[in-house]
Amino acid sequence: MNSNLNHFTFQYVCSDCAKTFEIDPKLMVCPSCTLQQEKNQPLRGILEVLLTPTAGSSTTLDKLDNNDLLNFLPVEKSFFPAIPVGNTPLWKPTNLRNRLGLKNLFIKDDTCNPTASFKDRASFLVAAFATKHQLKNIVLASTGNAASSMAGIGAAAGIKVTIFLPKTAPIAKIVQSLQYGANVITVDGNYDNAYDLSLEYSSTRGGFSRNTAYNPLTIEGKKSVSLEIARDLQSAPDYVYVPTGDGVILAGVYKGFRDLYDLKLISKVPTIIAVQSEGSDAIHRAFKSGHFTEKASSTVADSICVDIPRNGFHAVKNLKKYGGQTIAVSDNDILSAQRELSSSTGLFTEPAAATAFAGLLAHKDQISKDAKVVVLVTGHGLKDTASALKIVSPPARAIKNLEELL
């Protein structure tokens, strides 16, 4: 088993068959369960990190500073790159609290991560793992945020990063990746095509795959957000609204709260609300129907636009086991929520992040006014200004003097 400063021991465990494995850079998914993989279906045999406390180790929520949180991850602190990932604000949006009548509403603002994206949490752990195992090249597919995130964190870690992006990815995310020095390859197709090409590239030309869901560390790194939320609230919230595409952020949020619950540091796993766009709602549909069906995706929320949610089976399993819910909202709802969040709080988010807030707006009448509610905001609006311009307009003309205002 891998150990981290004697606080915990770590193994991989299959989310399907529960078989355990030693953590190994060459192991990504369960060898047995992946034999059952069906075409155009989510991945089988998703691996998670099984965390076991060592004898005599203990902690409490009030002692979980950002340094201690690294003890919950399966790589020693010394291997993490020198870049300040995580420990993002959990703040009180006063105007929204008053307007919505939710006095315990909080925003978890992950736009404050170094590349302005929640994805830095996964990239941070992947980079540390690669450094520990002397892996010099990382390969991934992305709709944009995971790409720019891995490129930025990889730059801090001194790791070469190769990225496969759909050609429709927002230009700001492509520019970010290029600025960080990544090898950027655009794909004449969607995210699912880019995903398949990146796996083929890493298997034939080398490189440690960071692909979401496929690499177990992508779920494990993202769990840190739940540890921070529980620490800052000194309890589990009642509801967490999570923007959902392939289901890996959702899995990471669940993983963090499950770890805390298993360690008896919180008394419950919160009700997680997976919010999807109606144009890319495979997990929502499967949660309702019990099976995944093919449907071409199209949504203004590019970061959560996927045809096949790679972590779909695992996501639905978590939702059903822990009493989670799903909501699908329209693109108009998303853009409206983006504008409302910006104009009432000063927080400008990209559409995928605003999707979580749109879910709260659709669901608010079904929750107690006293409930502790967290909206997870995952990406900054400057990553995709073209989408924001669908609902706001720049000035029609420039003036030369104040009289022209009349």
Secondary structure, DSSP 8 states (H G I E B T S, - for coil): -EEETTTEEEEEEETTT--EE---TT--B-TTGGGG--TTS--SSBEEEEEEE-TT----GGG--HHHHGGGSSS-GGGS-SS--S---EE--HHHHHHHT-TTEEEEEGGGSTTSBTTHHHHHHHHHHHHHTT--EEEEE-SSHHHHHHHHHHHHHT-EEEEEEETTS-HHHHHHHHHTT-EEEEESS-HHHHHHHHHHHHHHH--EE--TTTSHHHHHHHTHHHHHHHHHHTS--SEEEEE-SSSHHHHHHHHHHHHHHHTTSSS---EEEEEEETTB-HHHHHHHHSS--------S-GGG--SS-TTHHHHHHHHHHTT-EEEEE-HHHHHHHHHHHHHHHS--B-HHHHHHHHHHHHHGGGS-TT--EEEEE-BBGGG-HHHHTTT----SS--SSGGGG-
